[in-house]
């Protein structure tokens, strides 16, 4: 019931955003921006329609929280921040390009872009030509590889994250036989290939081609794929699920088929997303180890785990106060992007020049909510430095460790941490490349990783 109410709320908010993004419905005038204006308009491309519109609501919430805080503190260089939202659909490149061109035509100097890599790739040429800053929230290495001056990726790339997936499979589960299912979008294909390569090169684990399954992003029937996975004899499954509309039906069908009791589970960051965790059964939401960008549940473990940034704790508390709900990773991405925009404008001394703001971003070197951000490393315009290793448990993503990855290299780190006891249901001990997990008071219905 909760997920349906959330979806209804998202639809209502989406309609209101579409209406409110136009200052005057009669003449369709954009918000005022530019020289002499008392406002600073930041553009945002987000899904207000399609299968990911609930994610779009989380994205919008993060921006609204950051905007409220910034304006309460005097705005950006004394100007009130206004967000102009434009619908880019779920994975519609033509729609994304038209929305981006509208923002450029309306005179915005900064666009907080789509978290779909294909959408970002579709709009980059136009935005680069206009000398407008673009935050591309997708994680495809193809974005950085273009070498564009005005496009920035705040998140760790899939090629970097893939090394962590391999480490989880080996350091936590000591996997001997691995099966893989991956969506066929560009970033997922790249990270799946990289993980397979690392398993072979670093750990000597070679996955047979018969145990590597690819499926379209809009696939919803996994009967055949699940039969292949369960018939493979694998002890560990890696699911590179792309987006929630893929991960939700796969996870539920795999649980219903008895897969959770037969295999250790390693999942892409989507398995830590609120949209996934609140849309499957509690049992199907449990047991996925992941390398994600965020967990709203870290607020509940702040006094029990080391390394949680103070900025993250303050953000989650403020989000729950404002929206009476837990946040999502999309909320953190947009929130951090608006604060990076503020930092860049203050470094540049202006809100009116995309070129100057872009130069300000080159000085980013500070702790945000979702990551430590640093510019100027070998990976072109990649700002993020961290991932969060977590494990899902009854609708939550319980943080295990923040893992620092320099943007100059892919992760070759083992999952090491100081042992520290959780006084709640779970005890994590990360030592000598092994995580021991003890479920207290029954724990996960899918069982401990050590007893599957």
N, C-alpha and C positions, 0 to 999 in steps of 0.2 A: 504493500500500500504506500509505503514511504516514497518508493521510486516513482510511482505514478503521480503522487502529489507534487513531487519535485519537477516532473516533466511538465505538468500543467502550469506550475508556477513559472517554469522557464519559458513556456510559450507566451504566457501573459507578459512577462518581462521583455521578451524578444519583440513583441508587437509594440510595447511602449517605447523600447529603444529606437525602433525604426521611426516611430512618430517623433520622438524627442530629439533625434539626431538632426532634424530640420528646424531651424529657428522659426521659419515662417512657412507653413504648409501651402500658403497661397502662391508665393513666388519662389519657394524652394531655396531661399538664400542660405548659404552655409554660415556657421558661426564666424564672427569677425576675428581676423588674425592680421598680423603684419605690423608695419611701422606705425607707431602712435596708438596701437590698440592696447586696451587694458586687460585683454585676455590672451592666453597662449593656447592655441588649439593643437591638440595632439590627435592624429588619426589612429584608428584601430580597425583592422580587418579580423572579423570573427564570424563563426557560424551562428547566425540567427535563424537559420532554417536548415532542414535536412536532419540526418540521423545523429549529428553531433551537436545539436543546438543546446542540449543540457550542459555539455562541456563549454559551449559558448557563454552560458550564464555564469559559470565559475570564472571564466576569463574576464568577463565584464565586472564581476564582483571584486576581483583583485584590483582592477583599475579604479573602481569607485572608492575602495578603501584608501588606496594611495593618494588619489585626488583629494579626498576629504582631509587627510592628514596634512598634505602639502599646502592646501589652501588655508587650513586653520593656522598654519605656521607662517603665513604671509605670501604663499604662492611661489612661483619661480621668477626670480628677479623682480619681485613686486607685482607680477601679473597673475591673475586668476587662471588656473588650469581648467580647460574645457576639453572633454573627449568627444570627438566626432566618430561615431560608430558606423561602419559600413558592412553589410552582410556579404561574406565571401562564400557562403554555402559550405558544404562538408568537404568535398574534394572536386570542386568545379573550377578548373583553371581559367576559363573564359570569364566566369562570374567574378573570380578573384581579381583578374586583370582589370575589368571594368570598374570594380570598386576602388582599386588602387589609383587608377587614372582619375576618378572623381576626386579623391583626396588630394592628388597632385594639382588638379585644376582649381580646387578650392583654396590652395595656397598653404597647405600644411607643410611643415619642415621636418617633422618626425612622424613615422608610421610604425606602430607596434603591430607587426604583421601576423600572418597565419601561423599556426603550429603544424600545418601540413606542408611538408617539404615541397611537394609538387606545386602547391599554390605559390610558395615563395619563389621557386624557380621561374614560374610563369610571369611574375611581376617585376623581377629584378632589373631587367633591361630598361624598362620605362623609368623606374625609380632612380636608377644610376644616372640616366641621361638628365633627369630633372634635378640632380644633386640634392636629393631628399634622403634623410637617414631612414634606413629600414632595419628593424629588429626582426630577423627571421627565426622563428621559434622552432622550426623543424630541425632535425638532427642529421640530415643527410650530408655527407662530406662533399657532395657535388656542389653545394652552395658555397662553401669556403673555397673549393678548388677553382671557382671562377675568378677569384682574386679581385672582386669588386670592392671599390673604396668605401661605398656608402652602405653596404650590407654587413650586418653584425649578427653572429649567432651566440646568444647568451648561454646556451646549454651545451654540455659535453656531447661530442659527436658519437654517432652509433659505432664508428670504428674504434673509438676509445672504450665505450661501454661494453662492447663485445668481449674484450679481454676479461672484464670482470665477470661476465656470465660464465666463461670457461673456468675462472678461478673458483666460483661458487660451486660448480659441478664437481670439481676435483678436491678443493680444500675442505668443503663441508661434507660432501657425500662420498668422496673417493670413488667416483663413478667408474664402472668398468665397461658399460655398454650403454650408449646414449642414442636416443631417437630425437628427431627434430621436426617440428612443423613451423612453417614460416609463411607470412603473407608475402605477396609478390611486389609490394611497393619498393621504390628504389632504396630508401634508407634501411628497411628491414632486410632486403636481399644482401646489402653490403655488410651489415652487422652479422647476419647468419654466416656468410662466407668467412668473415674474419674470425668468428668464434670457432668454426670448424678448423680453420688453419691453425689457430693457437692450440687447440686440443691436440692436434697432430704434432706440431713443432715443439711445443713445450712439455706436453704430458705423454706423448706417444700413443694417444687415443685416435684411431681412425674410424670415422663413422661410415658404414656402408651406404652407398647411394640409395639402396632400397629402404633405408631408415630416415631419409631426408625427404620430407613432403612439403610441397609448395601449394598454396591455395590463394585464390583471389580474395581481396580485402572485403568484398561483399558476400562471401560464402557464409552460409548459415547451417548447412547440413553436413556434419562431419562423420557420418556413420562409417563410410569407407575408410577415411583417414584414421579414425580411432581403431578400427579393426586391424589395420596395418601396424599401428603403433603397438597395440597390445599383443599382436602376434610376433613381434620382433624379438621378444625376450629381453628388451632393454630394461635396465634398472633405474634409469634417469631420463626424464623428458625435458627438453628445452622447447618452449613455445614462444616464438617471436611474433606476438599477436597484433602488433601494429596499433589498432584502435579498439575502443570498447565494443563497437558493434561486431567485431570479429571475436574478441576474447570472451565475451559473455556467453554466446551460444556454445563455443568450443569447450570452455571450462565446465559448464553445466552438463553438457552431453558426455564429457570425459568422466566426470564424477559419477553420473548415472550409470555409466558402463563399467564401473568398478575400477577405473584407472588409478584413482587416488590411493587406493590400498596396495597397489602393485608397483608404483614408481615414485621416486623422488621428483620434485617439481621445481624447475627453474623457469622463470618467466621474464619477459621484457617488462619495461617500466609500466606498461598499461595495467599489469596485474596489481600494481600498487595504487592505481587511480581510484578515486572515490566513485566515479561513474561505474566502474566495474564492481567494486566491493559492495555497493548498495543495490546491485541489479541481479546478483546470483544468490543462491541459498547460502546460509552461513557455512554449511559444510563445503560447498564448492568454492567459497571464498578463502578457504584455509589451506595453508601448507605451501604457498608459492614463495620461494626465495627470489628476490628481485634486486636489480640495481636501478633505482629510481631517482627522481629529482626531489621527492618530497614525501613526507608522511604527516598528516595533521595530528596523528596520534602521538607524536613526539612530545607534545605538551604534557601528556599524561605520564611520561617517562623522564621528564627533564631532571629530576633529582636522583635518578637511578642510572643513567647512562652518561658517559663522559663525551665531550666533544660537540654537544649540541650548541650551536651559536645562540647567543642572547637575542640576536635579531629575529631568529626563527621563533623563539618562545614568545616574544612580544607580538610578532605578527599574528600567530595563531590565536592568542588571547584577544587581540583586537578584532580579528575576523569573527570569532564566535560572539563577541559582544555586539558587533554591527549586524550580523546576519543570522544569529541564533542557530548556527549550524557549523559543522566542521568545514574547513577549507578543502581545496583540491590543488593538485599540482599546477593546473592552468591558472589558478588564482595567484600563485606565487610567481609564475613566469611574468604575468602582466604587471603585477605589483613591482617586482624588481626592475622591470624595463622602464616604468615611469620614474622611479627613483634614479636610475642611471641617466635618464633624460635630464632630470633636474641637475645632477652632478655635471653633466656635459655642458649644459647651458651656463651654469655658474662658472665653469672653467673658461668658457668662451666669452662670457660677459654679454651674451645676447641670446634672444629667443627667435631672432628673425633671419638667421642665415643657416641653412642646412650645412654648408661647408664648414662654418665655424663650429657648429654643434658637433659635427663629425670629428673635427680636430680635438674637441673636448673629450670625446669618448676614448681617444687614444691614451688618455691619462688615467683611465679607470684602473684602480688597484685597491679594492676594499672588500670587506665582508658584507654580503647581502643576506637575504632570507634563505634562498634556495641554494646558494653556492657562494664561494669566494670568487670574485670576478677580477680578472686581470687582462689587460690588453698588452699587445706587443710581443707575443710569443711566436713560435715558428708556424703554428697553424693560423692561417690568415683570418684575422678578425673573429676568432673564437674566444669568448670571454670566460666561460665557465671553467671551473677547476675541480668540482666535487661531484660525487654521486653518493647516494645513501643506500647502503645495503640493508634490506629489511626482510621480514617474513610475515605473510598474511595469516591472520588468526581471527575467525569469526567476524568478518566484516571490517577488520582493522589491518593496517600495515605497521607492524611493530618494529621500530627502528633497532637495528643491530649495530651499525657503525657508519659514521661518515668516512668515506674513503677519498682522500685527496689525490687527484690526478692532475698533474701539470698538463696544460694544453699542448706542451711541446712533445709529448710522447703518449703512446697507448699504455694502459695500465699493465704492469708486469708484477704488481704487488700481490702478496698473499693477504688473506683477511686476518690481520692480527690486531689485537686490542688488549687492554688491561681487563682482567676478569673483574666483573662487578655484578653483584646479586640484585635481581629485580624482586622486590617484596610482593609483587602481584602474582600472576598465574605462571610466569615463565622465568626461568633462570638461563641467562646466556653466559657461556664461558668461551671466549675466543682465545685460544692459546695453541702455539705450535701448529698453526695452519688447520686447526680443527674447531668446529663449533659443536659443543654439546648442548642439547636442548632438553630440558626437563619440563614437562607439562604438569603443573600442580592443579589439584581439584578437577582432574579429568582432562584438562587441556583441550587440544584440538580433537575433533571427532575423527579426523583423518589419521591421527596417530603421530607419534614422534618420528622425525626423519630417521632416527636410529633403529626404529622397530618396524619400519615398512618392509 
